Amino acid sequence: EPKSEPKSEPKSEPKSEPKSEPKAEPKAEPDLTVVIRPIPYAKARELLQDARTEARRALVDRLSGGRIGYVTVERMDWSEFLRFEEEIFARGHGKAALLIDVRDNGGGFTADHLLTVITPAEHAFTVPRGGGPGYPQDRRVYATWHRPLAVLCNQNSFSNAEIFSHAIKELRRGPLIGVPTAGGVVSTGSATIRDIGTLRIPFRGWYRQSDGADLELNGAVPDALVWPEPADTAAGRDRQIEKAVEILLRDLATEAARPRPQPRPASALRAKP
């Protein structure tokens, strides 16, 4: 028989190497544009002071459980006084006490205006129809604060800010907390000297009512002396505020226990026929 040809194995296709994906090009980072707007040094100080004030206000609110308002008085001038009068309502609304901060206040002339706001003459109270005891604010010279308060001062509280600090103690309006003020209290005027400049001339001394002590070289000494530590600012701590809140909370407990006069209407006292 004829020999059959051996069956040949089917030829296998050569294995092809797996195709590698083309490497993606790295995405270019988007251009970053930074705009720097220079501001005057005075504006930078103003922004820093605003941030510092808000941080202190938040600290007082946290330490007091929302019971104490915080108001700072940066200067003793008229624009700052008008802001202060607004602040005692904005920051004092719903609060039981007020913490007034005159630390680093360089002075001015409005101490007596501030005192008029926080030391109103308490000679009577009124009861409107359907309301509770109080006093009509439109009868006051300024909007007033009659609830408990405390004042913060330091070595940079100067001139009219010192007069205010002394007055708080003299009038026994509330505790003074911090460190003694600068001791630079004297009224001055100025005279122009041609081709030279201006000459400041002292013309009025200030003396304490209770003992005649000169306020010049005699700073207001706080009721609670609290010196800050060097690391406090970096740590975000304010020992003077902490002490002030502690004292005010204690004063609030005393104030709550103080008896209040109750109205005795004439109609209720009239003898019945």
Phi and psi in degrees as a GROMACS rama.xvg file:
@    title "Ramachandran Plot"
@    xaxis  label "Phi"
@    yaxis  label "Psi"
@TYPE xy
-67.4654  140.207  PRO-2
-72.8926  133.941  LYS-3
-83.9729  145.765  SER-4
-70.9865  134.529  GLU-5
-61.9941  137.912  PRO-6
-69.5544  129.529  LYS-7
-86.0613  144.081  SER-8
-67.8374  140.299  GLU-9
-64.0227  136.157  PRO-10
-69.8164  129.17  LYS-11
-86.8477  141.621  SER-12
-68.7131  141.077  GLU-13
-62.6372  135.678  PRO-14
-68.1386  129.332  LYS-15
-92.3692  143.032  SER-16
-67.3371  137.95  GLU-17
-60.5862  135.276  PRO-18
-72.2686  129.91  LYS-19
-85.1338  137.27  SER-20
-66.9177  142.98  GLU-21
-66.6024  135.389  PRO-22
-65.4127  131.783  LYS-23
-71.9513  138.87  ALA-24
-69.1355  134.982  GLU-25
-59.5392  135.181  PRO-26
-69.0901  134.98  LYS-27
-73.0733  133.895  ALA-28
-66.2067  139.206  GLU-29
-65.6213  147.779  PRO-30
-63.6378  136.206  ASP-31
-107.767  122.862  LEU-32
-109.962  123.211  THR-33
-112.707  122.559  VAL-34
-104.541  121.923  VAL-35
-109.995  119.448  ILE-36
-108.601  112.584  ARG-37
-68.4588  144.989  PRO-38
-127.353  156.41  ILE-39
-64.9392  155.906  PRO-40
-58.7459  -38.7642  TYR-41
-61.7535  -38.3  ALA-42
-68.3683  -38.9225  LYS-43
-62.1748  -41.435  ALA-44
-64.5355  -38.4172  ARG-45
-63.9266  -44.7054  GLU-46
-65.2371  -39.1754  LEU-47
-64.2071  -41.1682  LEU-48
-65.6615  -39.023  GLN-49
-61.8988  -43.6197  ASP-50
-65.8545  -39.4263  ALA-51
-65.004  -41.1635  ARG-52
-62.917  -44.4285  THR-53
-64.2958  -37.8207  GLU-54
-66.0644  -40.6107  ALA-55
-68.0393  -39.0289  ARG-56
-62.933  -41.6161  ARG-57
-64.9616  -37.1147  ALA-58
-64.7226  -45.4432  LEU-59
-61.777  -42.5094  VAL-60
-62.8543  -41.3345  ASP-61
-69.4137  -45.2295  ARG-62
-68.2499  -30.9449  LEU-63
-96.2671  -0.281901  SER-64
65.5619  30.5852  GLY-65
81.0605  11.0977  GLY-66
-92.6211  -17.534  ARG-67
-120.83  132.669  ILE-68
-92.4111  156  GLY-69
-123.95  128.388  TYR-70
-132.789  131.174  VAL-71
-106.805  143.881  THR-72
-119.045  105.397  VAL-73
-81.3873  -31.8333  GLU-74
-144.467  156.354  ARG-75
-98.8234  63.7936  MET-76
-126.224  174.457  ASP-77
-68.5671  -40.553  TRP-78
-63.7748  -37.208  SER-79
-70.548  -33.8707  GLU-80
-65.5105  -43.5485  PHE-81
-61.1987  -38.91  LEU-82
-65.6808  -39.709  ARG-83
-60.831  -42.1736  PHE-84
-63.7537  -34.9915  GLU-85
-70.9382  -38.6246  GLU-86
-65.9963  -33.1665  GLU-87
-64.8161  -22.2197  ILE-88
-88.8802  -45.4249  PHE-89
-64.3431  -43.4825  ALA-90
-93.8268  -21.2025  ARG-91
-92.2378  -9.38515  GLY-92
-61.211  123.575  HIS-93
77.1028  4.20839  GLY-94
-97.3481  153.293  LYS-95
-91.4929  -19.4054  ALA-96
-152.025  168.007  ALA-97
-133.138  137.246  LEU-98
-110.677  116.456  LEU-99
-103.863  126.688  ILE-100
-111.209  111.716  ASP-101
-113.012  22.8299  VAL-102
-64.8963  141.149  ARG-103
62.9493  21.9543  ASP-104
-89.8115  119.383  ASN-105
-81.5166  -1.53704  GLY-106
105.933  -168.782  GLY-107
154.691  -122.395  GLY-108
-151.301  6.23081  PHE-109
-102.633  16.1352  THR-110
-55.6256  -43.6677  ALA-111
-69.5084  -28.8999  ASP-112
-67.8944  -43.2483  HIS-113
-61.3995  -42.3364  LEU-114
-65.1747  -33.9671  LEU-115
-63.6866  -33.2169  THR-116
-70.8838  -41.1523  VAL-117
-102.603  -2.66939  ILE-118
-128.858  58.3817  THR-119
-66.8894  149.442  PRO-120
-68.2035  117.794  ALA-121
-97.3516  88.7038  GLU-122
-112.608  -15.2931  HIS-123
-164.47  166.67  ALA-124
-133.713  159.728  PHE-125
-122.686  157.59  THR-126
-132.733  105.605  VAL-127
-74.8075  160.822  PRO-128
-58.389  122.992  ARG-129
76.751  7.44722  GLY-130
-118.897  -171.832  GLY-131
-111.234  176.64  GLY-132
-62.3071  143.104  PRO-133
-179.358  -156.167  GLY-134
-149.13  135.148  TYR-135
-67.2729  120.971  PRO-136
-65.341  -24.9001  GLN-137
-72.2505  -8.17973  ASP-138
-90.8106  -8.37392  ARG-139
-86.7074  158.889  ARG-140
-67.7212  -45.0689  VAL-141
-129.954  166.41  TYR-142
-60.9062  139.638  ALA-143
-123.823  161.669  THR-144
-127.86  118.045  TRP-145
-112.479  -2.71795  HIS-146
-80.106  173.655  ARG-147
-58.4424  149.338  PRO-148
-150.508  165.478  LEU-149
-139.806  157.857  ALA-150
-125.786  135.716  VAL-151
-101.912  133.497  LEU-152
-137.78  163.757  CYS-153
-149.89  -171.898  ASN-154
-66.6069  -15.0731  GLN-155
-99.2896  4.24851  ASN-156
-77.0165  122.372  SER-157
-132.6  147.652  PHE-158
58.4875  -113.375  SER-159
-65.8421  -27.802  ASN-160
-67.4541  -29.4225  ALA-161
-73.6007  -40.1104  GLU-162
-57.5388  -43.0525  ILE-163
-61.9636  -43.6254  PHE-164
-65.3365  -43.9318  SER-165
-58.4992  -43.3706  HIS-166
-64.0242  -36.6183  ALA-167
-58.3861  -40.74  ILE-168
-74.337  -43.405  LYS-169
-60.6662  -41.4976  GLU-170
-85.8998  -4.82024  LEU-171
54.2774  42.6094  ARG-172
-79.6969  -26.8024  ARG-173
176.455  172.192  GLY-174
-72.2441  145.29  PRO-175
-105.248  127.336  LEU-176
-127.087  141.244  ILE-177
138.315  -133.544  GLY-178
-130.095  160.669  VAL-179
-55.9529  143.811  PRO-180
-75.7442  176.875  THR-181
-65.4574  -32.0965  ALA-182
80.601  37.9679  GLY-183
-123.714  74.0168  GLY-184
-120.182  106.503  VAL-185
-160.847  140.014  VAL-186
-82.5948  135.209  SER-187
-128.194  153.969  THR-188
-118.429  -174.238  GLY-189
-139.359  149.673  SER-190
-133.308  137.849  ALA-191
-89.0575  128.87  THR-192
-107.619  118.405  ILE-193
-56.6326  134.869  ARG-194
66.0023  6.54041  ASP-195
-122.055  -51.9637  ILE-196
149.464  -144.119  GLY-197
-118.718  139.393  THR-198
-114.277  122.703  LEU-199
-83.8297  132.036  ARG-200
-125.751  115.733  ILE-201
-66.0133  138.104  PRO-202
-139.46  -5.64912  PHE-203
-146.724  128.261  ARG-204
-97.0605  156.859  GLY-205
-119.626  134.785  TRP-206
-132.937  142.865  TYR-207
-70.5204  135.165  ARG-208
-64.5944  -36.764  GLN-209
-71.7354  -35.4069  SER-210
-138.53  3.51083  ASP-211
76.4512  8.8447  GLY-212
-66.817  137.009  ALA-213
-69.6855  132.391  ASP-214
-79.3257  -16.6452  LEU-215
-72.0762  132.62  GLU-216
59.593  24.7037  LEU-217
-145.45  75.7673  ASN-218
-63.8053  157.102  GLY-219
-69.0454  125.655  ALA-220
-96.5773  121.975  VAL-221
-64.3031  154.742  PRO-222
-68.4279  -35.0954  ASP-223
-120.894  111.041  ALA-224
-87.3626  117.975  LEU-225
-135.618  110.06  VAL-226
-92.7735  133.763  TRP-227
-73.099  155.187  PRO-228
-92.6509  152.626  GLU-229
-55.7446  -33.5535  PRO-230
-87.822  -1.07784  ALA-231
-63.4424  -42.5831  ASP-232
-61.767  -46.7965  THR-233
-64.4389  -31.2849  ALA-234
-84.544  -4.70103  ALA-235
71.5855  28.6195  GLY-236
-108.414  144.624  ARG-237
-133.048  97.1829  ASP-238
-65.2047  -32.5789  ARG-239
-68.4471  -40.6505  GLN-240
-65.3806  -42.2861  ILE-241
-57.2547  -44.8568  GLU-242
-67.6304  -40.9408  LYS-243
-61.714  -43.1937  ALA-244
-65.068  -40.8899  VAL-245
-58.7267  -45.5534  GLU-246
-67.7856  -42.7431  ILE-247
-64.942  -39.4274  LEU-248
-62.8048  -37.0407  LEU-249
-67.1909  -40.5827  ARG-250
-64.5879  -34.8919  ASP-251
-64.8396  -37.2294  LEU-252
-64.1455  -40.2569  ALA-253
-66.6649  -41.7714  THR-254
-63.4945  -38.2085  GLU-255
-65.6181  -28.3959  ALA-256
-86.259  -8.32791  ALA-257
-73.1059  130.055  ARG-258
-67.5177  143.311  PRO-259
-110.05  141.015  ARG-260
-66.9541  142.019  PRO-261
-103.989  140.074  GLN-262
-64.5128  138.566  PRO-263
-122.716  85.9678  ARG-264
-57.3504  143.587  PRO-265
-60.4964  -32.3834  ALA-266
-64.0326  -32.879  SER-267
-75.5572  -24.7057  ALA-268
-87.9462  -15.0008  LEU-269
-64.7943  131.661  ARG-270
-66.3032  135.295  ALA-271
-75.2328  140.761  LYS-272
